[in-house]
Amino acid sequence: MSVISSKDVNEIIRKTLGIINNKIMHHGEITGYILYKMMEYENAYTEQHYTEQELVDYTMLGILHDIGLYKEDNVKNVSDFETKNLWPHSIYGFLFLKYLSPMGDKAEIVLYHHLDYNRHSMIQSRYMHIIDMLSLADKMDTFLHLKDEKLGQDYFSRYRDIKFSGAAMDLFQKAEKRYGITENLVNGRYREELDVLLAKRAFSEQYKRGFLEMLVYTIDFRSEHTVIHTLATVHFAEQLGRLSRVSGKDLRDLHYGALLHDLGKIAIPLNILESTGRLSDDEMKVMKAHVRITEMILEGVVDDAVLQIAVRHHEKLDGTGYHKGLSAADLTLPQQIIAVADILSALYGKRSYKEAFSKEKILDIMNSDADRGKINKNVVTSLERNYDNIIKEFEKEKENTIGLYLKIKEQYAIMIERFKRFD
C-alpha cells in the first residue's frame, strides 16, 4: 500500500498550507483551477496538447504560485501583494520550488507570473504560454474578489496585450463559456474537479515523496531549527530502525512517520517555537498541541501506520508521555524507535534555548530514560554502540541541507537586484 494516494497529495498540501494562511491557499487553488480549465479547453478544442503529467504539474504550480508569500508575516489581503512589492515572493517561491519540490524544472513559470506581457521580450522561457495563462488566472481571481472596486469593469480590455496576453484572455473567455468556470468557483465545485484531476494521475512514489518533503521545508518559513530537527529525526530513526532489524514496509513507514512527525508545528506561535528560555506551563500546553495538529493534518490522507508513528513520538513506555498516555503494550517497535530518535535529535541539535549537548551528556540522559522505563533500552544500547557513525553520517546530510539553504539565500540576493529592472 502506498503511503499517500495521488488524490490526497493536494489534500495534505491544502490542510498544511491552509493552517499557515488560508487566504493564500484559497487564492492558489482558484488560480490553479482557472489555469487547469484553460488547458483543458486547449486539449479539447485546439492543436495544443498537454499530457496528464503536464496538466497536473502546471495545475500544482498554479496552486503553489504564491508559495513565497507564506514566508511573509500577517498576509491578510493577498491582493495587496498582487499590485505592489511583487518580486520578493515571486523570486523566493521560484527558488523554493526549484530546489525543494518535485517540479523544479518548471519552477520559472512561478518566477515570471507578475511580469507584464509587454515586457516578455526581456526574458526567454520555454514556458511563455503557460506563464501568460497563469498571469491571467492569478489576476482574474483578484479581479473577482475585488468586485471591480479597484480595478474597474474594463480592466482586462484596457490592459490587453499590455499587462496580459490577448490570446490568453480570449482563451479564458472560451473556457468560461464552455465550462462555467466562475459558476464553479462560486458553488465550490472547483475543488471536486481538482481532486478528480489529481486522482486520475498515478503519481510515482518519488513524486509524492517530493511533495511530502516540500511540506516539511515549508516549516522553514517559520523555524529553520524545526526543519533541521526533522531531518535529523528521519536520519536517526532510519539508522536505529536498521540496527533494530526493522525492514520493508515497517522501515518505509518509519521514514515517513519521522518525516511528518512535527508537521503540526506550523501552527505553533513563533515566540514559543523559538523561545530562548524555559516554556511556562501554558506555553508548554500550546507546544504539546502540535501533536494533535499533526494528527488532524495526516488523518485520512496518509497510511495509518505512518500516522501512528508520527503522532506517538512523545509517548513513553511507562505511560507518562503525550498526547494519549500510551504504554509499552500499545506501542510498536517503530513507534518506540521514533521516540528515541526524536529525543536524540533534540539533545544533539543546537536550538534557540540551548547549545548542542556533548556525546557523553546525550548518552547519560538517554540511558537514564531507558533505565527508568521511559524509552526502549535495546534501541538506546544500539545507539550507544553505533553513536559515532550515526552522527558522522548525519553531519554529511546536514551539510548538504545547509548548503542548499545558503545557495537559495545567495541566489535570492542576486535575483532581487537583477529584477529591479522590471520595477
C-alpha positions as CSV (number, residue, x, y, z in Angstrom):
1,M,0.0,0.0,0.0
2,S,1.2,3.5,-0.8
3,V,2.0,6.0,1.9
4,I,-0.4,8.5,0.3
5,S,-2.7,8.3,-2.7
6,S,-2.3,10.7,-5.6
7,K,-5.6,12.5,-4.9
8,D,-4.6,13.1,-1.3
9,V,-1.4,14.9,-2.2
10,N,-3.4,18.1,-2.8
11,E,-5.4,17.5,0.3
12,I,-2.4,17.3,2.6
13,I,-1.0,20.4,0.9
14,R,-4.4,22.1,1.4
15,K,-4.5,21.2,5.0
16,T,-0.9,22.2,5.8
17,L,-0.6,25.4,3.9
18,G,-4.1,26.4,4.9
19,I,-3.0,26.4,8.5
20,I,-0.2,28.8,7.8
21,N,-2.5,31.1,5.8
22,N,-5.9,30.0,4.4
23,K,-6.3,33.1,2.3
24,I,-3.1,32.4,0.3
25,M,-4.1,28.7,-0.1
26,H,-7.6,29.6,-1.3
27,H,-6.2,32.1,-3.8
28,G,-3.8,29.4,-5.1
29,E,-6.5,26.8,-5.6
30,I,-8.7,29.2,-7.5
31,T,-5.7,30.3,-9.7
32,G,-4.7,26.7,-10.3
33,Y,-8.3,25.8,-11.2
34,I,-8.6,28.6,-13.7
35,L,-5.3,27.6,-15.3
36,Y,-6.4,24.0,-15.5
37,K,-9.7,24.8,-17.2
38,M,-7.9,26.9,-19.8
39,M,-5.5,24.0,-20.5
40,E,-8.4,21.6,-20.6
41,Y,-10.1,23.7,-23.3
42,E,-6.9,23.8,-25.3
43,N,-6.7,20.0,-25.2
44,A,-10.2,19.6,-26.4
45,Y,-10.6,22.3,-29.0
46,T,-7.1,23.3,-30.2
47,E,-4.0,21.8,-31.6
48,Q,-2.2,22.4,-28.3
49,H,-1.9,19.2,-26.2
50,Y,-0.8,18.6,-22.7
51,T,0.0,15.2,-21.2
52,E,-1.7,14.2,-17.9
53,Q,1.6,14.8,-16.1
54,E,1.8,18.3,-17.6
55,L,-1.8,19.1,-16.7
56,V,-1.0,18.0,-13.1
57,D,2.3,19.8,-12.8
58,Y,1.1,23.1,-14.3
59,T,-2.1,23.0,-12.1
60,M,0.0,22.3,-9.0
61,L,2.3,25.2,-9.9
62,G,-0.8,27.3,-10.2
63,I,-2.0,26.2,-6.8
64,L,1.5,26.9,-5.3
65,H,2.4,30.0,-7.4
66,D,2.4,32.3,-4.3
67,I,4.2,29.8,-2.0
68,G,6.8,32.6,-1.4
69,L,4.0,34.6,0.3
70,Y,3.9,32.1,3.2
71,K,7.2,33.5,4.3
72,E,5.6,36.9,4.9
73,D,4.0,37.7,8.3
74,N,0.3,38.5,8.6
75,V,-0.8,38.4,5.0
76,K,-4.4,39.4,5.4
77,N,-5.1,40.6,1.8
78,V,-3.4,38.6,-1.0
79,S,-4.3,41.3,-3.5
80,D,-2.0,43.8,-1.7
81,F,0.9,41.7,-2.9
82,E,-0.5,41.3,-6.4
83,T,-0.1,45.0,-7.1
84,K,3.0,46.1,-5.2
85,N,6.2,44.5,-3.9
86,L,5.8,41.8,-6.5
87,W,9.3,40.3,-6.8
88,P,10.3,39.1,-3.3
89,H,7.7,36.4,-3.1
90,S,7.9,35.5,-6.8
91,I,11.7,35.0,-6.5
92,Y,11.6,33.1,-3.2
93,G,8.7,31.0,-4.5
94,F,10.7,30.1,-7.6
95,L,13.8,29.2,-5.7
96,F,11.8,27.2,-3.2
97,L,10.0,25.2,-5.9
98,K,13.2,24.8,-8.0
99,Y,15.3,23.2,-5.2
100,L,12.7,21.8,-2.7
101,S,9.9,20.4,-4.8
102,P,9.4,17.7,-7.4
103,M,8.6,20.3,-10.1
104,G,11.9,22.1,-10.1
105,D,12.4,22.0,-13.9
106,K,9.1,24.1,-14.4
107,A,9.6,26.5,-11.5
108,E,10.4,29.5,-13.7
109,I,6.7,29.6,-14.5
110,V,6.2,31.0,-11.0
111,L,9.1,33.4,-11.3
112,Y,7.5,35.4,-14.1
113,H,3.8,35.3,-13.2
114,H,3.8,39.0,-12.3
115,L,5.8,40.2,-15.3
116,D,3.7,42.4,-17.6
117,Y,3.0,40.9,-21.0
118,N,4.6,43.8,-22.9
119,R,7.9,43.1,-21.1
120,H,8.1,39.4,-22.1
121,S,10.6,40.3,-24.8
122,M,13.1,41.0,-22.0
123,I,13.1,37.3,-20.9
124,Q,13.4,33.9,-22.5
125,S,11.5,30.9,-21.4
126,R,10.1,27.8,-23.0
127,Y,7.0,28.2,-20.8
128,M,5.9,31.6,-22.0
129,H,2.4,30.3,-23.0
130,I,1.8,28.8,-19.5
131,I,3.2,32.0,-17.9
132,D,0.7,34.0,-19.9
133,M,-2.2,31.8,-18.7
134,L,-1.0,31.8,-15.1
135,S,-0.6,35.6,-15.1
136,L,-4.2,36.0,-16.3
137,A,-5.6,33.3,-13.9
138,D,-3.8,35.0,-11.0
139,K,-5.2,38.4,-11.7
140,M,-8.6,37.0,-12.6
141,D,-9.1,35.7,-9.0
142,T,-8.0,39.1,-7.7
143,F,-10.5,40.8,-10.0
144,L,-13.4,38.6,-8.9
145,H,-12.7,39.2,-5.3
146,L,-12.4,43.0,-5.6
147,K,-15.7,43.0,-7.5
148,D,-14.4,45.8,-9.8
149,E,-14.0,48.2,-6.9
150,K,-10.3,49.0,-7.5
151,L,-9.6,47.6,-11.0
152,G,-12.7,48.7,-12.9
153,Q,-15.0,46.8,-15.1
154,D,-12.9,47.4,-18.2
155,Y,-9.6,46.4,-16.5
156,F,-8.8,43.5,-18.8
157,S,-9.8,45.2,-22.0
158,R,-7.8,48.3,-21.1
159,Y,-4.6,46.2,-20.4
160,R,-5.0,43.7,-23.3
161,D,-1.5,42.9,-24.6
162,I,-0.1,45.3,-22.1
163,K,-0.3,43.6,-18.8
164,F,-1.9,40.4,-20.1
165,S,-1.7,38.3,-23.3
166,G,-4.7,39.0,-25.5
167,A,-4.6,35.3,-26.7
168,A,-4.8,34.1,-23.0
169,M,-7.7,36.4,-22.4
170,D,-9.5,35.0,-25.5
171,L,-8.8,31.5,-24.3
172,F,-10.2,32.2,-20.8
173,Q,-13.4,33.6,-22.3
174,K,-13.9,30.5,-24.4
175,A,-13.2,28.2,-21.5
176,E,-15.6,30.2,-19.3
177,K,-18.3,29.9,-21.9
178,R,-17.7,26.1,-22.3
179,Y,-17.1,25.1,-18.6
180,G,-18.8,27.8,-16.5
181,I,-15.5,28.5,-14.6
182,T,-16.8,31.4,-12.4
183,E,-20.0,29.4,-11.5
184,N,-17.9,26.5,-10.3
185,L,-15.8,28.9,-8.3
186,V,-18.9,30.3,-6.6
187,N,-20.5,26.9,-5.8
188,G,-17.3,25.2,-4.7
189,R,-17.4,22.5,-7.4
190,Y,-13.9,23.6,-8.5
191,R,-12.4,21.7,-5.5
192,E,-14.0,18.4,-6.7
193,E,-12.6,18.9,-10.2
194,L,-9.1,19.5,-8.8
195,D,-9.4,16.3,-6.8
196,V,-10.6,14.4,-9.8
197,L,-7.7,15.6,-11.9
198,L,-5.2,14.6,-9.3
199,A,-6.9,11.2,-8.8
200,K,-6.6,10.4,-12.5
201,R,-2.9,10.6,-12.5
202,A,-1.0,7.8,-10.6
203,F,1.9,9.7,-9.2
204,S,5.2,7.9,-8.7
205,E,6.3,7.3,-5.1
206,Q,9.3,9.6,-5.8
207,Y,6.9,12.4,-6.9
208,K,4.7,12.0,-3.9
209,R,7.7,11.8,-1.6
210,G,8.9,15.1,-3.1
211,F,5.7,16.8,-2.1
212,L,5.8,15.5,1.4
213,E,9.4,16.6,1.8
214,M,8.4,20.0,0.3
215,L,5.8,20.4,3.1
216,V,8.4,19.8,5.8
217,Y,10.6,22.5,4.2
218,T,7.6,24.9,4.4
219,I,8.1,24.8,8.2
220,D,11.4,26.7,7.5
221,F,9.2,29.7,6.6
222,R,8.8,29.9,10.3
223,S,11.6,27.9,12.0
224,E,14.8,26.7,10.4
225,H,15.7,24.9,13.6
226,T,12.5,22.8,13.3
227,V,13.4,21.7,9.8
228,I,16.9,20.6,10.8
229,H,15.4,18.8,13.8
230,T,13.0,16.9,11.5
231,L,15.7,15.9,9.0
232,A,17.8,14.7,12.0
233,T,14.9,12.7,13.4
234,V,14.4,11.0,10.0
235,H,18.1,10.0,9.7
236,F,18.3,8.8,13.3
237,A,15.1,6.8,13.1
238,E,16.2,5.1,9.9
239,Q,19.6,4.2,11.3
240,L,18.2,2.9,14.6
241,G,15.5,1.1,12.6
242,R,18.0,-0.8,10.6
243,L,20.1,-1.6,13.7
244,S,16.9,-2.9,15.3
245,R,16.2,-5.1,12.2
246,V,13.2,-3.2,11.0
247,S,12.8,-3.6,7.3
248,G,10.5,-3.5,4.3
249,K,7.2,-1.6,4.8
250,D,7.9,-1.0,8.5
251,L,11.2,0.8,7.7
252,R,9.4,2.8,5.0
253,D,6.7,3.8,7.4
254,L,9.3,4.8,10.0
255,H,10.9,7.1,7.5
256,Y,7.7,8.8,6.6
257,G,6.4,8.9,10.2
258,A,9.7,10.7,11.2
259,L,9.5,13.0,8.2
260,L,5.9,14.2,9.1
261,H,6.1,13.9,12.9
262,D,6.4,17.7,13.6
263,L,4.2,19.0,10.7
264,G,1.8,20.4,13.3
265,K,4.4,22.9,14.5
266,I,3.5,25.1,11.6
267,A,0.6,26.2,13.8
268,I,2.6,26.9,16.9
269,P,3.4,30.6,17.5
270,L,7.0,31.6,16.7
271,N,7.6,33.0,20.1
272,I,7.0,29.6,21.5
273,L,8.8,27.6,18.8
274,E,11.9,29.8,19.1
275,S,11.7,30.6,22.8
276,T,15.1,31.4,24.3
277,G,14.0,30.3,27.8
278,R,12.1,27.6,29.6
279,L,8.4,27.5,28.5
280,S,5.8,28.3,31.0
281,D,3.1,25.7,31.8
282,D,0.6,27.5,29.5
283,E,3.2,27.8,26.7
284,M,4.0,24.1,27.1
285,K,0.3,23.2,26.6
286,V,0.4,25.2,23.3
287,M,3.6,23.4,22.2
288,K,2.2,20.0,23.0
289,A,-0.8,20.8,20.8
290,H,1.5,20.3,17.8
291,V,0.9,16.5,18.0
292,R,-2.9,16.9,17.8
293,I,-2.5,19.3,14.9
294,T,-0.2,16.8,13.1
295,E,-2.9,14.2,13.6
296,M,-5.5,16.4,12.2
297,I,-3.4,17.1,9.1
298,L,-2.4,13.5,8.4
299,E,-5.6,11.7,9.4
300,G,-7.4,10.2,6.4
301,V,-4.7,11.2,3.9
302,V,-1.7,9.0,4.8
303,D,-1.3,5.3,5.6
304,D,-2.5,4.7,9.2
305,A,0.8,3.1,10.2
306,V,2.7,6.3,9.2
307,L,0.1,8.4,11.0
308,Q,0.5,6.4,14.3
309,I,4.3,6.6,14.1
310,A,4.2,10.3,13.6
311,V,1.7,11.1,16.4
312,R,3.2,8.8,19.0
313,H,6.7,10.2,19.1
314,H,6.2,11.8,22.5
315,E,4.7,8.6,24.1
316,K,6.6,6.9,26.9
317,L,6.8,3.2,27.7
318,D,5.6,3.9,31.3
319,G,2.5,5.8,30.1
320,T,3.8,9.3,31.1
321,G,4.0,10.6,27.6
322,Y,1.5,12.5,25.4
323,H,-0.8,13.0,23.7
324,K,-2.7,9.8,24.7
325,G,-0.6,8.5,27.6
326,L,0.0,5.1,25.9
327,S,2.3,2.5,27.4
328,A,4.7,-0.2,26.1
329,A,2.0,-2.7,25.2
330,D,0.3,-0.1,23.0
331,L,3.5,0.9,21.1
332,T,5.0,-0.9,18.1
333,L,8.8,-1.1,17.7
334,P,8.9,1.6,15.0
335,Q,6.8,3.9,17.3
336,Q,9.3,3.2,20.1
337,I,12.2,3.9,17.8
338,I,10.9,7.3,16.7
339,A,10.6,8.3,20.4
340,V,14.3,7.6,20.8
341,A,15.2,9.3,17.5
342,D,13.2,12.4,18.5
343,I,15.0,12.8,21.8
344,L,18.4,12.2,20.3
345,S,17.7,14.9,17.7
346,A,16.5,17.4,20.3
347,L,19.6,16.8,22.5
348,Y,22.1,16.8,19.7
349,G,20.7,19.9,17.9
350,K,21.5,23.5,18.6
351,R,18.4,25.4,19.4
352,S,17.4,28.9,20.4
353,Y,17.4,28.0,24.0
354,K,20.4,25.6,24.2
355,E,23.7,24.6,22.6
356,A,24.2,21.1,21.3
357,F,24.9,18.6,24.1
358,S,28.1,16.5,24.2
359,K,28.1,12.8,23.3
360,E,28.6,11.9,27.0
361,K,25.7,14.1,28.2
362,I,23.3,12.8,25.5
363,L,24.0,9.2,26.3
364,D,23.8,9.8,30.0
365,I,20.3,11.3,29.6
366,M,19.1,8.6,27.2
367,N,20.4,5.7,29.3
368,S,18.8,7.3,32.3
369,D,15.4,7.5,30.5
370,A,15.9,3.8,29.4
371,D,16.7,2.6,32.9
372,R,13.6,4.4,34.2
373,G,11.5,2.5,31.7
374,K,10.6,5.5,29.6
375,I,12.2,4.6,26.3
376,N,13.3,1.3,24.7
377,K,16.5,0.1,26.3
378,N,17.6,-2.1,23.4
379,V,17.3,0.8,20.9
380,V,19.4,3.0,23.2
381,T,22.0,0.3,23.5
382,S,22.2,0.1,19.7
383,L,22.6,3.9,19.6
384,E,25.4,3.9,22.2
385,R,27.3,1.2,20.3
386,N,26.9,3.0,16.9
387,Y,26.8,6.6,18.1
388,D,29.8,8.0,16.3
389,N,28.9,6.5,12.9
390,I,25.3,7.6,13.2
391,I,26.3,11.2,13.9
392,K,29.0,11.2,11.3
393,E,26.5,10.2,8.6
394,F,24.0,12.8,9.7
395,E,26.6,15.6,9.7
396,K,27.2,14.8,6.0
397,E,23.4,15.1,5.3
398,K,23.1,18.3,7.3
399,E,26.0,19.9,5.5
400,N,24.2,19.3,2.2
401,T,20.9,20.7,3.5
402,I,22.5,23.8,5.0
403,G,24.5,24.2,1.7
404,L,21.2,24.2,-0.1
405,Y,19.7,26.9,2.2
406,L,22.8,29.1,1.7
407,K,22.5,28.6,-2.1
408,I,18.9,29.7,-2.1
409,K,19.8,32.8,0.0
410,E,22.7,33.7,-2.2
411,Q,20.6,33.4,-5.4
412,Y,17.8,35.3,-3.9
413,A,20.0,38.3,-3.1
414,I,21.4,38.2,-6.7
415,M,18.0,37.9,-8.3
416,I,16.4,40.7,-6.2
417,E,19.0,43.1,-7.6
418,R,18.6,41.8,-11.2
419,F,14.8,42.1,-11.1
420,K,14.9,45.8,-10.2
421,R,15.0,46.4,-14.0
422,F,11.3,45.3,-14.1
423,D,10.2,47.9,-11.5
